Amino acid sequence: MKDRTGVIFGNEIDEKTVRSAEKSKGNYIRKYGDDSSADYKISFEPIETLSAMGVKNIVFGNENEPFDEKALIVGNIRMGFGHYRISIAMASCAKALGFSPYWLDLASFDATGSKMIREQNDLYSKASRISQKSRLFNKFVWEPLNSEGFKKITYNAKDQKNSELLVPIFKNIPKDIPYIATHVWPSQGAVHAGMTRVVNAIPDNWPMGLHLSEGAIHAVQTPFAYLGYKTLSGFSKKPLKGIPGNQITDVGCFIDHELLCDLENDNRLRRERIAGGRPLRILMNVGGAGAGGDMFEAMIDHLIPYVNAGKAALFLNTGDHKAVYDHFIARIAGRAPVTTCENDYASLLAKVGEMKEGDAGGITVVYNDDLFRAVYSTNLLMPVCDLLVTKPSELAYYPIPKLFMKHIGGHEVYGAVHGREYGDSTDEYPTKKTVCEALDRVLSDRDLIPHLCDRIDALKKQGCYDGAYECVKLAAGIRKLDSV
């Protein structure tokens, strides 16, 4: 295993940082055990929600099962919903291009590296929620960490060392299978394990040392991110060597095949609904960390009169957060017509089918304790809704008119910047007052949604939403990068 902690893209890391990284890895081994000699056998299980894509979940079994001839692995972890959502997009486009997608959630195993990931994810989610309750914590800890702390190249050193703990999981996975990682740890783990066709799909527009995975192809979604990673500008107080040209490329946004194949028709129907004075269909998506609750409450309260007047129809996906679901059901009760989809995926599928060219009204609240269904419910609703209200996280890049509420973590700011520059979304509105005023504007000015739809159609023609297809091509060797 090549050491990737002391030198990153030709840039030497100071001894203090290297010692700290080695100590971190040692602490996890002492806490969770040393499984470096383990022989984890690989088996597969279907993922019912993703059955149309033929996705197989990689699990530990008693004997190794053979992979399909055209296998492609999507390596991921659950951190909120974002990385799972991007992973689904990769699997979708892999299937559309003739590959057999496999799902490798590195946090799901009874292995030392998996336990390390789960511990770090729990800390991240806890801090994210605290940041929404404490202005001081958010201002002096969370925002600086997410924008500048994670940006430092030295931050990558500790992750590189910790991700060595993931190597045993890959022991019985053939090293030449095309592999796309939707979080840096699955990418680093695969590279350490000797996988030879690794694509590191970077989710954020703000370049950070956190996302570096030397040895993989770094696939970014925007020109801004490309320049930041190519030069590693601002990753250290001293000038750094950048990423070689054969390890980085701008591929466009990571979007599912199912969301792209009928996109122009979806936009046509949006324009017709607006022109016909039908209720504006507004989709709100509660993130996987469950943060932003106060702003959702304010927006829902503000929209209830519009819903009752037949000017808006509201769809709220609470994911797999039962407490959030129960809270909003209680808050809305008796104030507007409510339809619930609690662990009723079949009803949601039927409702979406009826909405395609039919009518919609009232408030629909969705919850599912199955993680895949919780995530994919938003995918089902996006094509039949007119406006997505979301923080500027992974959904900032999706081809639907978007209104951005306040970011959570400084890195998300640049998702909103990208959306504004692409022209398929509004500005970011950081307060309850400003986001509700923005909703008033969209509801009263019927030129705005058609304008955003026109822009989305133009961006699709330019290939700006083809990033997931391109990641598949890179991993499979269909598309190659010149050596530089």
Secondary structure, 3 states (H helix, E strand, C coil): CCCCCCEECCEECCHHHHHHHHHHHHHHHHHHCCCCCCCCEEEEEECHHHHHHCCEEEEEECCCCCCCCCEEEEEECCCCCHHHHHHHHHHHHHHHCCCEEEEEECCCCCCHHHHHHHHHHHHHHHHHHHHHHCHHHHHHHHHHHHHHHCCCHHHHHHHHHHHHHHHHHHCCCCCCCCEEECCHHHHHHHHHCCCCCEEEECCCCCCCHHHCCCCCEEEECCHHHHHHHHHCCCCCCCCCCCCCHHHEEECCCECCHHHHCCHHHHHHHHHHHHHCCCCEEEEEECCCCCCCHHHHHHHHHHHHHHHHCCCEEEEEECCCCHHHHHHHHHHHCCCCCEEEEECCHHHHHHHHHHHCCCCCCCEEEEECCCHHHHHHHHHHHHHHCCEEEECCCHHHHCCCCEEECCCCCHHHHHHHHHHHHHCCEEEECCCHHHHHHHHHHHHHCCCHHHHHHHHHHHHHHCCCCEHHHHHHHHHHCCCCCCCC
